[in-house]
Amino acid sequence: MPLQLTDQLERQGVLENPQDDISCLCVRLDSNIGIDSSDLDVASGHDEAPADFSFEYLLNADSLRNTDPLPYVLQILTTVPGLSSFSSQIFMILSELYSNALEHGVLKLSSDKKNSSDGFSRYYEEREHSLANLKDGYVKISVKVTSDKNNRSLILYVEDSGSGFDFKSVNYDISNTELLYNRGLALLDQLCYKLEFSKGGSAVKAHYHWQVGLENQVGPSIA
């Protein structure tokens, strides 16, 4: 165990009266394994490095049954300088967009079943059964990132093969804490700079703007 860490543990009395097992991992990072301290200046400016790219996932019925695309999408997005600090918000947005597209668009499930704790169980049992027997349908996820000193923008476009829904009648009031369901779009409205629906509600584009050191979205919400 490194000397400085041992001294600190002794001063705190941890070594004399340990309450649990003590494990220590020492990783040596130096020029012998290709990491040199002269690279630190490059790393310090990493948050300002520009990023401009896009990609798309198209999941058919087989992929929807057997693949969760969210970890792959999130893994790519967290490589963007500065955006990794907002990974929890990005994951919530992605999760809500994808689950809406899959469950309500492709599988045609109704949230009305979630009117009780038992209803939640029945809803997700029906979800698993419908997904296991899915023969056709698709979900498309398109991602575009633009990041420079003046503009940091993430646009998530999710489209499904469903018939859409009446998005103009959605209640975006998130203050009703007793509501058991239908809070997802209200959450998206809070997290995103703007939401744009198209194709009768079977497609939605979520605009997310981020700024290093600031975590709140400010601007218009629904379009």
C-alpha positions in Angstrom: 0.0 0.0 0.0 1.4 3.4 -0.9 3.1 5.2 2.0 1.0 8.4 1.8 -2.3 6.4 1.8 -1.1 4.2 4.7 -0.2 7.3 6.7 -3.7 8.8 6.1 -5.4 5.6 7.1 -3.4 5.4 10.3 -4.2 9.0 11.2 -7.9 8.2 10.8 -7.6 5.1 12.9 -8.8 2.9 10.0 -5.9 0.4 10.2 -6.1 0.0 14.0 -9.9 -0.6 14.0 -11.0 -1.6 10.5 -14.8 -2.0 10.0 -14.4 -3.8 6.7 -11.9 -5.3 4.3 -9.4 -2.8 2.9 -8.5 -3.0 -0.7 -6.1 -0.8 -2.6 -5.3 -0.7 -6.3 -2.2 1.1 -7.5 -2.0 1.9 -11.2 1.3 3.3 -12.4 1.0 5.7 -15.3 4.3 6.8 -16.7 6.4 6.9 -19.9 7.2 3.2 -19.6 3.6 2.3 -20.7 3.2 5.1 -23.2 1.8 7.8 -21.0 4.0 10.9 -20.6 3.4 13.9 -18.4 4.1 16.1 -21.4 0.6 15.1 -22.7 -1.2 16.8 -19.9 -1.3 20.1 -21.7 -3.3 18.5 -24.5 -5.7 16.9 -22.0 -6.4 20.2 -20.2 -7.9 21.7 -23.4 -9.9 18.6 -24.2 -13.3 20.1 -23.2 -12.9 22.7 -25.9 -12.2 20.3 -28.8 -14.9 20.6 -31.5 -17.1 17.7 -32.5 -19.4 17.4 -35.5 -20.8 14.0 -36.5 -23.9 12.0 -37.0 -25.0 8.3 -37.1 -28.1 6.2 -37.3 -29.5 3.0 -36.0 -32.3 1.1 -37.7 -33.7 -1.7 -35.7 -36.1 -4.2 -37.3 -38.2 -6.7 -35.4 -35.3 -9.2 -34.9 -33.1 -6.4 -33.5 -35.9 -5.0 -31.3 -36.4 -8.4 -29.7 -32.8 -9.1 -29.0 -30.9 -5.8 -28.8 -30.9 -2.8 -26.5 -29.4 0.0 -28.5 -29.2 2.6 -25.8 -25.8 1.5 -24.2 -24.2 1.7 -27.7 -25.7 5.1 -28.5 -24.7 6.5 -25.0 -21.2 5.1 -25.3 -20.6 7.0 -28.5 -22.1 10.2 -27.1 -20.1 10.2 -23.9 -16.9 10.5 -26.1 -18.0 14.0 -27.0 -15.9 16.5 -25.0 -18.0 18.0 -22.3 -21.1 16.0 -23.0 -20.1 13.1 -20.7 -20.9 15.3 -17.8 -24.6 15.2 -18.8 -24.8 11.5 -19.5 -27.5 10.9 -16.9 -29.8 13.4 -18.7 -29.0 12.1 -22.1 -29.8 8.5 -20.9 -33.2 9.6 -19.6 -34.0 11.4 -22.8 -32.9 8.4 -24.9 -34.7 5.9 -22.7 -38.0 7.8 -22.9 -37.8 8.3 -26.6 -37.0 4.7 -27.3 -39.5 3.2 -24.9 -42.2 5.4 -26.3 -41.4 4.3 -29.8 -41.1 0.6 -29.0 -43.9 0.2 -26.5 -46.6 2.6 -27.8 -45.5 2.8 -31.5 -44.4 -0.7 -32.5 -46.1 -2.8 -29.8 -49.2 -0.6 -29.5 -49.4 -0.8 -25.8 -51.6 1.6 -23.8 -50.4 3.4 -20.8 -53.9 3.3 -19.3 -53.0 -0.2 -18.0 -50.6 1.5 -15.5 -53.4 2.9 -13.3 -52.3 0.7 -10.4 -49.3 -1.2 -9.1 -50.9 -4.4 -10.4 -51.5 -2.6 -13.7 -47.8 -1.9 -14.0 -47.0 -5.6 -13.7 -49.6 -6.5 -16.3 -48.3 -3.8 -18.6 -44.8 -5.1 -18.5 -45.9 -8.8 -18.8 -47.8 -7.8 -22.0 -44.8 -5.9 -23.2 -42.5 -8.9 -22.8 -45.0 -11.2 -24.5 -45.7 -8.8 -27.4 -41.9 -8.2 -27.9 -41.1 -11.9 -27.9 -43.7 -12.5 -30.6 -42.9 -9.4 -32.7 -42.8 -10.2 -36.4 -42.5 -6.8 -38.0 -42.0 -3.1 -37.2 -39.0 -0.9 -36.7 -37.4 1.9 -34.7 -35.0 4.4 -36.2 -32.6 6.4 -34.0 -30.7 9.2 -35.7 -28.1 11.3 -33.8 -26.4 14.5 -34.7 -23.9 16.3 -32.6 -22.5 19.8 -33.2 -20.0 21.1 -30.7 -17.8 24.1 -30.8 -17.1 27.2 -28.7 -20.4 28.8 -29.6 -22.8 25.9 -30.1 -23.1 22.6 -28.3 -26.1 20.8 -29.7 -27.4 17.2 -29.6 -30.3 16.3 -31.8 -32.0 12.9 -31.2 -34.5 11.8 -33.8 -36.6 8.7 -33.1 -39.1 7.3 -35.6 -41.2 4.1 -35.3 -43.5 2.1 -37.5 -46.6 2.8 -35.5 -49.6 5.0 -36.4 -48.6 7.9 -34.1 -50.7 9.6 -31.5 -52.4 12.9 -30.7 -49.3 14.8 -29.5 -51.2 18.1 -29.5 -53.3 17.0 -26.6 -50.4 15.9 -24.3 -50.4 17.5 -20.8 -46.9 18.7 -20.0 -47.7 19.5 -16.4 -45.2 17.5 -14.3 -46.4 18.9 -11.0 -49.0 16.2 -10.3 -46.9 13.8 -8.2 -49.8 11.3 -7.8 -50.0 10.6 -11.5 -48.7 7.0 -12.1 -48.1 7.2 -15.8 -47.9 9.6 -18.8 -45.2 11.7 -17.2 -42.5 10.8 -19.8 -43.2 13.5 -22.3 -43.4 16.1 -19.6 -40.0 15.0 -18.4 -38.6 15.3 -21.9 -40.1 18.8 -22.1 -38.2 19.7 -18.9 -34.9 18.2 -20.1 -34.8 19.3 -23.7 -34.5 22.7 -25.4 -37.2 21.8 -27.9 -39.3 18.8 -29.0 -40.6 18.5 -32.5 -43.2 15.9 -33.5 -43.9 14.8 -37.1 -45.5 12.0 -39.1 -48.6 12.1 -37.0 -46.6 11.6 -33.8 -44.7 8.5 -35.0 -41.5 10.6 -35.1 -40.0 13.0 -32.6 -36.9 15.2 -32.7 -35.4 16.2 -29.3 -33.0 19.1 -29.2 -30.6 19.2 -26.3 -28.2 22.0 -25.8 -25.5 21.8 -23.2 -22.9 24.2 -21.8 -19.9 23.3 -19.7 -20.8 24.2 -16.1 -24.5 24.6 -16.8 -27.0 21.8 -16.7 -30.3 23.5 -17.3 -32.0 23.7 -20.7 -33.3 27.2 -21.5 -35.5 28.0 -24.5 -38.6 26.9 -26.3 -40.0 23.5 -25.6 -42.7 22.2 -28.0 -42.9 22.6 -31.7 
